[in-house]
Amino acid sequence: MNKRSDSIVLAEQQVAEARTAALAEYQAARAQLRRRMGSPVFIGGVLLGAIALGYLALGRGKPKRLLYPGSPGAWSRAVKTVQVLLPLLMALDSATKAARRPDANISGTAG
């Protein structure tokens, strides 16, 4: 019976160690997710995803009749959309490049 109680104690010890290791891994994954959610890449991706979903949900309905014959067509609307999104994409690209440099400080400039 002594061997059985030793094996039970050993098993309980292994379960406690495994529980501690799993909890530490969970906390590390959660901390990494928090860091990623605050990054400009994640925020920009969420913003662009929301814009794309909004376009697909609202803008892709059946074709609407033009109220005014001289109103802009699809190409001119696409150009205006690119004009609006281009500064956002350039800022996102600049932020990711600055974050990847090893000598970058908080403000994103080399120092």
C-alpha positions in Angstrom: 0.0 0.0 0.0 3.0 2.3 0.5 3.8 2.1 -3.2 0.3 3.1 -4.1 0.3 6.2 -1.9 3.7 7.2 -3.3 2.4 6.9 -6.8 -0.7 8.9 -5.9 1.5 11.6 -4.4 3.7 11.6 -7.4 0.7 11.9 -9.7 -0.8 14.8 -7.7 2.6 16.5 -7.9 2.7 16.1 -11.7 -0.8 17.4 -12.0 0.1 20.5 -10.0 3.2 21.1 -12.1 1.2 20.7 -15.3 -1.5 23.1 -14.0 1.1 25.7 -13.2 2.8 25.3 -16.6 -0.6 25.6 -18.4 -1.5 28.7 -16.4 1.9 30.4 -17.2 1.5 29.6 -20.9 -2.0 31.0 -20.8 -0.8 34.2 -19.2 2.0 34.6 -21.7 -0.4 34.1 -24.6 -2.8 36.7 -23.2 0.0 39.2 -22.7 1.2 38.7 -26.3 -2.3 39.2 -27.6 -2.6 42.4 -25.6 0.6 43.7 -27.2 -0.6 42.8 -30.7 -4.0 44.4 -30.2 -2.3 47.7 -29.5 0.0 47.6 -32.5 -0.8 49.9 -35.5 -0.8 47.0 -37.8 -3.7 45.3 -35.9 -5.6 48.5 -35.6 -5.2 49.3 -39.3 -6.2 45.8 -40.3 -9.3 46.0 -38.2 -10.2 49.4 -39.7 -9.6 48.2 -43.3 -11.5 45.0 -42.6 -14.5 47.0 -41.3 -14.4 49.2 -44.4 -14.3 46.2 -46.6 -17.2 44.6 -44.7 -19.2 47.8 -44.9 -18.6 48.0 -48.6 -19.6 44.4 -49.2 -22.7 44.6 -46.9 -24.0 48.0 -48.0 -22.4 49.0 -51.3 -22.9 45.8 -53.3 -26.7 45.8 -53.5 -28.6 45.9 -56.7 -27.5 48.7 -59.0 -29.2 52.0 -58.2 -30.4 54.4 -60.8 -28.4 57.6 -61.0 -30.4 60.6 -59.8 -28.4 63.0 -61.8 -27.1 62.0 -65.2 -23.8 63.9 -64.6 -23.1 62.2 -61.3 -19.7 60.4 -60.9 -19.4 56.8 -62.2 -17.8 53.8 -60.5 -14.2 54.7 -61.6 -14.3 58.2 -60.2 -15.8 56.9 -56.9 -13.0 54.3 -56.8 -10.4 57.0 -57.4 -11.9 59.1 -54.6 -11.9 56.1 -52.3 -8.2 55.5 -53.0 -7.5 59.2 -52.4 -9.1 58.9 -48.9 -7.4 55.6 -48.0 -3.9 56.4 -49.4 -2.8 58.6 -46.4 -4.0 55.9 -44.0 -2.1 53.2 -45.8 1.0 55.3 -46.0 0.9 56.0 -42.2 0.4 52.3 -41.5 3.3 51.4 -43.7 5.5 54.0 -42.0 4.5 52.9 -38.6 5.3 49.2 -39.3 8.7 50.1 -40.9 9.6 52.1 -37.8 8.5 49.4 -35.4 10.6 46.8 -37.2 13.8 48.7 -36.8 15.8 47.6 -33.8 17.0 51.1 -32.9 13.5 52.7 -33.0 12.3 54.4 -29.9 8.7 55.0 -28.7 8.0 57.9 -31.2 9.1 55.7 -34.1 12.2 57.7 -35.0 15.8 56.4 -34.9 17.7 57.5 -32.0 
